[in-house]
Amino acid sequence: MMEQRIYPRINVSFPIKITPDIVSEAVDISEGGFSFILQKPLLLSKANVKIDFSEKESIETEFRVIWNKQLIEKNGFKYGACLIRLKNKDINVLRDILIRKHMEPLLEEIEDSSKRQKVLDFWMKDCKKYMEQCESLSQDIENKRISLTDACQRLKIITDHMLQRGDEIEILLDNKKIIKKIKQTFRILCGIWPYKSKIVKRGFEKPRGYPGDYLMIESVYDNKNISDGIGYCADNYFLNNEYPTAVRNRKNKMKDILIDYIYKKPSQDMDILNVGCGSCREIVEVLLSGIKPIKKVNFSLVDQDEEALLFSKKALELTKSGYCTYRFLQHNILDYIRHEQKYLDILGKQDLAYSIGVTDYLPDRMLKKLISFCLKLLKPKGTLILAHKDKVVYKPIASDWWCDWTFFPRDEKEFLNMLSECEINGFDLKTEREKSNIVMFFILTKK
């Protein structure tokens, strides 16, 4: 994993000369160190080294051996060393080499020479400058030369510019395959700073196997910086981005809808289904609001992630809401499509079914089938609520470039057209939005 090393590392084959008279070859290198192989044991723990990248490019500096191991099959010894006392000009040469080595295969795939030059400039000017700025900012924070408030603002300025340039390159190339590789390379070269954020790192790594897991969304809901150094600033940048802000607003709007539904509907009991429930934060906050209905509320809470369900169970138990019952169902919603009748019977009829964090991740074909399935669950006058981000209002550049976190983009017209193909003639439909205007709420009520 790239975060195990401070700097991205590349495989190379550069000649090296170790003082006084040892000649070898570097097998990989980064801004922080390199590995090399010798036929005989190295008796020095520290020495000077010259690394020749080409006839015109080389660096001379000091290194310290960090680790070593004997190569039985190759009859030699491999050493890992850190570079120390590097001068700024040496760092600049190393950074150029690293960027060029990573980008060369990408440039070969771009046939248009003018576009190729713009991509080259993107790497050698924009990305390189961003790396230098992040490194400088990180050092300023570490040495307390800047306040965290000012550091957060500085990271925002340089990151906004960097990601805007990346988006311009994406529009310029209009080639998903190449753009995917460019973003992967960007994360390798520039990710060492944003991944010092525990929140951003989790967004990128996806330890539960999918983006936006329950703990990731809980971090967004909590809206607190939890990391140190430049990671604190990356926390702040991500949490204050438009998407996390809209996610918090989405939760709050759904909470308000639930309060209205639970406390204002006349029936004495009520069945509510949450598809892709995650941490159930909106329900927890409703139950902690202090309002007690006279009716019984039966929640069916569906998620593919067992950990999310266990988390929700503990959180809901702490509310001590005696008027609620809960069913925690570990279901893969794709099974609702494959085995419709089986799961219609399991879930039963519902007064309210809703999903606020699933629709963005499903292609049209699957989403339409899921919507049709949910509509069949509704009781007379029952309601289905679906939330979805509007691609016209928001483009997820930061979550995409930093975290490889993508969605199926739709605008309001496209979503409404899709709904019209789901046999909704017997339903009243209205559309609302949370206060940032990014997330649309589609509310279908059975006539």
C-alpha positions as CSV (number, residue, x, y, z in Angstrom):
1,M,0.0,0.0,0.0
2,M,1.3,3.5,-0.9
3,E,0.8,4.8,2.6
4,Q,3.4,2.4,4.1
5,R,6.2,4.7,2.6
6,I,6.3,8.4,3.0
7,Y,7.0,9.0,-0.7
8,P,6.0,7.1,-3.8
9,R,8.7,4.7,-5.1
10,I,9.5,3.5,-8.6
11,N,11.5,0.6,-9.9
12,V,14.7,1.8,-11.7
13,S,18.1,0.7,-13.0
14,F,20.4,3.6,-12.3
15,P,24.2,3.2,-11.6
16,I,25.3,4.3,-8.2
17,K,28.8,5.0,-6.7
18,I,29.3,4.6,-3.0
19,T,32.3,6.2,-1.4
20,P,35.1,5.2,-1.5
21,D,35.0,2.7,-4.3
22,I,31.8,0.6,-4.4
23,V,29.9,0.6,-7.7
24,S,26.3,-0.9,-7.8
25,E,22.9,-0.2,-9.2
26,A,19.8,1.3,-7.6
27,V,16.7,-1.0,-8.1
28,D,14.1,1.4,-6.8
29,I,14.0,5.0,-5.6
30,S,11.8,7.6,-4.0
31,E,12.3,11.1,-2.7
32,G,13.2,9.7,0.7
33,G,15.4,6.7,-0.2
34,F,16.5,3.9,-2.5
35,S,17.3,0.2,-2.6
36,F,20.4,-1.4,-4.1
37,I,22.1,-4.8,-4.5
38,L,25.7,-5.7,-3.8
39,Q,27.5,-8.9,-4.3
40,K,29.4,-8.5,-1.0
41,P,28.2,-7.3,2.4
42,L,28.3,-3.6,2.9
43,L,30.4,-2.8,6.0
44,L,29.2,0.8,6.2
45,S,26.0,2.0,7.9
46,K,26.4,5.5,6.4
47,A,28.2,6.8,3.4
48,N,28.1,9.2,0.5
49,V,26.6,8.2,-2.8
50,K,26.3,9.5,-6.3
51,I,23.3,8.4,-8.4
52,D,23.5,8.9,-12.1
53,F,20.1,9.2,-13.8
54,S,21.5,10.3,-17.1
55,E,24.5,12.0,-18.6
56,K,23.1,15.3,-17.5
57,E,21.2,14.4,-14.3
58,S,22.7,13.1,-11.1
59,I,22.6,13.7,-7.4
60,E,25.3,13.4,-4.8
61,T,24.3,13.1,-1.1
62,E,24.6,11.0,2.0
63,F,22.6,7.9,2.8
64,R,22.0,5.7,5.9
65,V,21.3,2.0,5.7
66,I,17.8,1.2,7.2
67,W,17.5,-2.5,6.4
68,N,19.2,-5.4,4.6
69,K,18.6,-8.9,3.6
70,Q,20.6,-11.7,1.9
71,L,19.4,-12.8,-1.5
72,I,19.9,-16.6,-1.5
73,E,18.9,-17.2,-5.2
74,K,20.9,-14.2,-6.6
75,N,23.9,-14.7,-4.3
76,G,24.0,-11.2,-3.1
77,F,22.7,-8.7,-0.6
78,K,19.9,-6.1,-0.9
79,Y,20.0,-2.9,1.1
80,G,17.4,-0.2,1.8
81,A,18.7,3.3,2.6
82,C,17.3,6.7,3.4
83,L,18.7,9.8,1.7
84,I,19.9,12.4,4.1
85,R,21.0,16.0,3.7
86,L,19.4,16.3,0.3
87,K,19.7,19.7,-1.2
88,N,16.7,21.4,-2.8
89,K,18.2,21.0,-6.3
90,D,18.6,17.2,-5.6
91,I,15.0,17.0,-4.5
92,N,13.9,18.8,-7.6
93,V,15.8,16.3,-9.8
94,L,14.4,13.3,-7.9
95,R,10.9,14.7,-8.2
96,D,11.3,15.2,-12.0
97,I,12.5,11.6,-12.4
98,L,9.6,10.2,-10.4
99,I,7.0,12.1,-12.3
100,R,8.5,11.4,-15.7
101,K,8.7,7.7,-14.9
102,H,5.1,7.5,-13.9
103,M,3.7,9.6,-16.7
104,E,5.7,8.2,-19.7
105,P,3.3,5.2,-20.3
106,L,0.3,7.5,-20.1
107,L,1.7,10.0,-22.6
108,E,2.3,7.2,-25.1
109,E,-1.5,6.5,-25.1
110,I,-2.4,10.1,-26.1
111,E,-2.2,10.4,-29.9
112,D,-3.0,14.1,-30.3
113,S,0.3,15.9,-29.8
114,S,-1.3,19.2,-28.5
115,K,-3.3,17.2,-25.9
116,R,-0.2,15.3,-25.0
117,Q,1.7,18.5,-24.4
118,K,-1.1,19.8,-22.1
119,V,-1.0,16.6,-20.1
120,L,2.8,16.8,-19.9
121,D,2.4,20.4,-18.6
122,F,-0.2,19.2,-16.1
123,W,2.3,16.7,-14.6
124,M,5.5,18.7,-14.8
125,K,4.1,22.0,-13.8
126,D,0.8,21.6,-11.9
127,C,1.4,18.3,-10.1
128,K,5.0,19.1,-9.4
129,K,4.1,22.5,-7.9
130,Y,1.3,20.9,-5.9
131,M,3.7,18.4,-4.4
132,E,6.2,21.2,-3.5
133,Q,3.4,23.3,-2.0
134,C,2.1,20.4,0.1
135,E,5.5,19.4,1.3
136,S,6.3,23.0,2.2
137,L,2.9,23.4,4.0
138,S,3.5,20.1,5.9
139,Q,6.9,21.4,7.1
140,D,5.4,24.8,8.1
141,I,2.8,23.0,10.2
142,E,5.3,20.7,11.8
143,N,7.6,23.5,12.7
144,K,4.7,25.7,13.9
145,R,5.4,28.4,11.4
146,I,1.7,28.6,10.6
147,S,-1.6,28.3,12.5
148,L,-3.8,25.4,11.7
149,T,-6.6,27.8,10.6
150,D,-4.2,29.5,8.1
151,A,-2.9,26.1,7.0
152,C,-6.4,24.8,6.3
153,Q,-7.0,27.9,4.1
154,R,-3.7,27.4,2.3
155,L,-4.4,23.7,1.6
156,K,-7.8,24.7,0.3
157,I,-6.4,27.2,-2.1
158,I,-3.7,25.0,-3.6
159,T,-6.0,21.9,-3.7
160,D,-8.9,23.8,-5.4
161,H,-6.5,24.9,-8.1
162,M,-4.9,21.5,-8.5
163,L,-8.3,19.7,-8.8
164,Q,-9.6,22.3,-11.2
165,R,-6.6,21.7,-13.5
166,G,-7.3,18.0,-13.2
167,D,-10.9,18.4,-14.2
168,E,-9.8,20.5,-17.2
169,I,-7.5,17.7,-18.3
170,E,-10.4,15.2,-17.9
171,I,-12.7,17.4,-20.1
172,L,-9.8,17.9,-22.6
173,L,-9.1,14.1,-23.1
174,D,-12.7,12.8,-22.8
175,N,-11.2,9.3,-22.6
176,K,-12.3,7.3,-19.5
177,K,-9.5,4.7,-19.7
178,I,-6.7,7.2,-19.9
179,I,-8.3,9.5,-17.3
180,K,-8.6,6.6,-14.9
181,K,-4.9,6.0,-15.2
182,I,-4.1,9.7,-14.7
183,K,-6.1,9.8,-11.5
184,Q,-4.4,6.6,-10.2
185,T,-1.0,8.2,-10.9
186,F,-2.1,11.4,-9.3
187,R,-3.0,9.5,-6.1
188,I,0.3,7.7,-6.1
189,L,2.4,10.9,-6.6
190,C,0.3,13.4,-4.6
191,G,-1.7,11.1,-2.2
192,I,1.0,11.1,0.5
193,W,-0.3,14.4,1.9
194,P,-4.2,14.0,1.8
195,Y,-3.8,10.4,3.0
196,K,-2.4,11.7,6.3
197,S,-6.0,12.5,6.9
198,K,-7.7,9.4,8.5
199,I,-11.0,10.4,6.9
200,V,-9.6,10.8,3.4
201,K,-7.5,7.7,3.8
202,R,-10.5,5.6,4.7
203,G,-12.4,7.1,1.8
204,F,-9.6,5.9,-0.5
205,E,-8.9,2.5,1.0
206,K,-12.6,1.5,1.4
207,P,-11.9,-1.1,4.2
208,R,-15.5,-2.4,4.1
209,G,-15.2,-3.0,0.4
210,Y,-17.3,-0.2,-0.8
211,P,-17.3,3.6,-0.8
212,G,-19.2,5.6,1.9
213,D,-19.3,2.9,4.5
214,Y,-21.1,3.6,7.8
215,L,-18.0,4.8,9.7
216,M,-17.0,7.1,6.8
217,I,-20.4,8.6,6.7
218,E,-20.4,8.9,10.5
219,S,-17.2,10.9,10.2
220,V,-19.0,13.2,7.7
221,Y,-22.0,13.5,10.1
222,D,-19.7,14.3,13.1
223,N,-17.9,16.9,11.0
224,K,-14.8,16.9,13.2
225,N,-11.1,17.0,12.2
226,I,-9.5,13.9,13.7
227,S,-6.0,13.9,12.2
228,D,-2.7,15.6,12.9
229,G,-0.5,17.9,10.9
230,I,-1.4,18.4,7.3
231,G,-3.8,15.5,7.8
232,Y,-5.9,17.9,10.0
233,C,-6.1,20.3,7.0
234,A,-7.0,17.5,4.7
235,D,-9.8,16.4,7.1
236,N,-11.0,20.0,7.1
237,Y,-10.9,20.3,3.3
238,F,-12.8,17.1,2.7
239,L,-15.5,17.7,5.4
240,N,-16.1,21.2,4.2
241,N,-16.4,20.2,0.5
242,E,-19.8,20.5,-1.1
243,Y,-20.5,16.8,-1.1
244,P,-20.0,16.1,2.7
245,T,-22.0,19.2,3.4
246,A,-24.8,18.0,1.2
247,V,-24.7,14.6,2.9
248,R,-25.1,16.2,6.3
249,N,-28.0,18.2,4.9
250,R,-29.5,15.1,3.4
251,K,-29.5,13.4,6.8
252,N,-31.1,16.4,8.4
253,K,-33.8,16.6,5.8
254,M,-34.6,12.9,6.2
255,K,-34.7,13.3,9.9
256,D,-37.3,16.1,9.5
257,I,-39.3,14.0,7.1
258,L,-39.3,11.1,9.7
259,I,-40.4,13.4,12.5
260,D,-43.3,14.6,10.4
261,Y,-44.2,11.1,9.3
262,I,-44.0,9.5,12.7
263,Y,-45.5,12.2,14.8
264,K,-48.2,13.6,12.5
265,K,-49.7,10.5,10.8
266,P,-52.9,9.4,12.5
267,S,-52.4,5.6,12.4
268,Q,-51.7,3.9,15.7
269,D,-48.8,1.9,14.4
270,M,-46.4,2.3,11.5
271,D,-44.0,0.2,9.4
272,I,-40.9,1.9,8.1
273,L,-38.2,0.4,5.8
274,N,-34.7,1.9,5.4
275,V,-32.8,0.4,2.4
276,G,-29.0,0.8,2.8
277,C,-29.5,2.0,6.4
278,G,-25.8,2.4,7.3
279,S,-25.5,3.9,10.8
280,C,-29.2,4.9,11.0
281,R,-28.0,8.3,12.2
282,E,-31.2,10.1,11.1
283,I,-33.3,7.6,13.0
284,V,-31.1,7.9,16.1
285,E,-31.4,11.6,16.1
286,V,-35.2,11.4,15.7
287,L,-35.5,9.1,18.7
288,L,-33.2,11.4,20.8
289,S,-35.3,14.5,19.9
290,G,-37.4,13.9,23.0
291,I,-40.8,13.7,21.2
292,K,-42.7,10.6,22.1
293,P,-45.5,9.4,19.7
294,I,-48.5,7.5,20.9
295,K,-48.1,4.9,18.1
296,K,-45.8,2.0,17.7
297,V,-43.1,2.3,15.0
298,N,-41.7,-0.9,13.5
299,F,-38.4,-0.3,11.7
300,S,-37.0,-2.7,9.1
301,L,-33.3,-1.8,8.6
302,V,-31.5,-3.2,5.6
303,D,-27.8,-3.2,4.9
304,Q,-25.3,-5.5,3.2
305,D,-22.7,-4.7,5.9
306,E,-23.1,-6.7,9.1
307,E,-20.8,-4.2,10.9
308,A,-23.1,-1.4,10.0
309,L,-26.1,-3.3,11.4
310,L,-24.3,-4.0,14.7
311,F,-23.3,-0.4,15.0
312,S,-26.9,0.7,14.3
313,K,-28.3,-1.8,16.8
314,K,-26.0,-0.4,19.6
315,A,-26.8,3.2,18.7
316,L,-30.6,2.6,18.7
317,E,-30.5,0.6,21.9
318,L,-29.0,3.7,23.6
319,T,-32.0,5.8,22.7
320,K,-34.2,3.6,24.9
321,S,-37.2,4.3,22.7
322,G,-39.7,1.8,24.1
323,Y,-42.3,2.6,21.3
324,C,-40.0,1.2,18.5
325,T,-39.2,-2.3,17.3
326,Y,-36.3,-3.1,15.0
327,R,-35.5,-5.8,12.4
328,F,-31.9,-5.7,11.3
329,L,-31.7,-7.5,7.9
330,Q,-28.4,-8.2,6.3
331,H,-29.5,-8.2,2.7
332,N,-27.8,-7.6,-0.7
333,I,-30.3,-5.4,-2.5
334,L,-29.4,-7.1,-5.8
335,D,-31.3,-10.1,-4.4
336,Y,-34.4,-8.0,-4.3
337,I,-34.1,-7.9,-8.1
338,R,-33.2,-11.6,-8.5
339,H,-35.7,-13.0,-6.0
340,E,-38.4,-10.4,-5.9
341,Q,-41.3,-12.4,-4.4
342,K,-39.1,-14.0,-1.7
343,Y,-38.1,-10.6,-0.4
344,L,-41.5,-9.0,-0.8
345,D,-42.7,-11.7,1.6
346,I,-39.8,-11.2,4.0
347,L,-40.1,-7.4,4.2
348,G,-43.9,-7.2,4.2
349,K,-46.0,-4.1,3.5
350,Q,-44.6,-0.7,4.5
351,D,-46.1,2.7,5.3
352,L,-42.8,4.4,4.4
353,A,-39.8,3.0,2.5
354,Y,-36.8,5.2,1.9
355,S,-33.2,5.1,0.7
356,I,-30.9,8.2,0.9
357,G,-27.5,6.7,0.2
358,V,-27.9,4.0,-2.4
359,T,-29.3,5.3,-5.7
360,D,-26.1,7.1,-6.7
361,Y,-24.2,3.8,-6.9
362,L,-26.6,1.9,-9.1
363,P,-26.8,2.0,-13.0
364,D,-30.2,2.7,-14.5
365,R,-31.2,-0.9,-15.2
366,M,-30.7,-2.0,-11.6
367,L,-32.0,1.2,-10.0
368,K,-35.3,0.9,-12.0
369,K,-35.8,-2.6,-10.8
370,L,-35.1,-1.7,-7.2
371,I,-37.6,1.2,-7.4
372,S,-40.2,-1.1,-8.9
373,F,-39.6,-3.6,-6.0
374,C,-39.9,-0.9,-3.4
375,L,-43.1,0.5,-4.8
376,K,-44.7,-3.0,-4.5
377,L,-43.9,-3.0,-0.8
378,L,-46.1,0.1,-0.1
379,K,-49.4,-0.1,1.7
380,P,-52.3,2.1,0.4
381,K,-51.2,5.7,0.8
382,G,-47.7,4.5,1.5
383,T,-44.7,6.6,0.5
384,L,-41.3,5.9,-1.1
385,I,-38.5,8.4,-0.7
386,L,-35.3,8.3,-2.8
387,A,-32.4,10.7,-2.5
388,H,-30.0,11.4,-5.4
389,K,-27.3,14.0,-6.1
390,D,-27.9,16.4,-9.0
391,K,-25.0,16.3,-11.4
392,V,-25.8,19.7,-12.8
393,V,-25.4,21.3,-9.4
394,Y,-22.4,19.3,-8.2
395,K,-19.5,17.5,-9.7
396,P,-17.6,15.3,-7.1
397,I,-14.1,16.3,-8.2
398,A,-12.4,16.1,-4.7
399,S,-13.9,12.7,-3.8
400,D,-13.1,11.3,-7.2
401,W,-9.5,12.5,-7.5
402,W,-8.5,12.0,-3.9
403,C,-10.6,8.9,-3.0
404,D,-11.6,7.2,-6.3
405,W,-15.1,7.6,-5.1
406,T,-17.5,7.9,-8.1
407,F,-21.2,7.8,-8.7
408,F,-23.7,7.3,-11.5
409,P,-24.4,11.0,-12.3
410,R,-28.0,12.1,-13.1
411,D,-29.8,15.3,-13.2
412,E,-33.4,15.9,-12.1
413,K,-34.9,15.4,-15.6
414,E,-32.9,12.1,-16.1
415,F,-34.1,10.7,-12.8
416,L,-37.7,11.7,-13.5
417,N,-37.5,10.0,-16.9
418,M,-36.3,6.9,-15.2
419,L,-39.1,7.0,-12.6
420,S,-41.6,7.3,-15.5
421,E,-40.5,3.9,-16.7
422,C,-41.3,2.3,-13.3
423,E,-45.1,2.2,-13.6
424,I,-45.8,5.1,-11.3
425,N,-49.3,6.0,-12.7
426,G,-50.9,5.1,-9.4
427,F,-48.6,7.5,-7.4
428,D,-48.4,11.2,-6.7
429,L,-44.9,12.5,-7.2
430,K,-43.2,15.5,-5.8
431,T,-39.5,16.7,-5.7
432,E,-37.8,18.5,-2.9
433,R,-34.1,19.4,-2.1
434,E,-32.0,19.8,1.0
435,K,-30.7,23.3,1.6
436,S,-27.5,23.1,-0.5
437,N,-29.7,22.2,-3.5
438,I,-27.3,19.3,-4.4
439,V,-29.4,16.4,-3.2
440,M,-32.8,15.8,-4.7
441,F,-35.6,14.0,-2.8
442,F,-38.1,12.2,-5.0
443,I,-41.3,11.4,-2.9
444,L,-43.8,9.0,-4.4
445,T,-47.1,8.4,-2.5
446,K,-49.5,5.7,-3.4
447,K,-53.0,7.1,-4.3
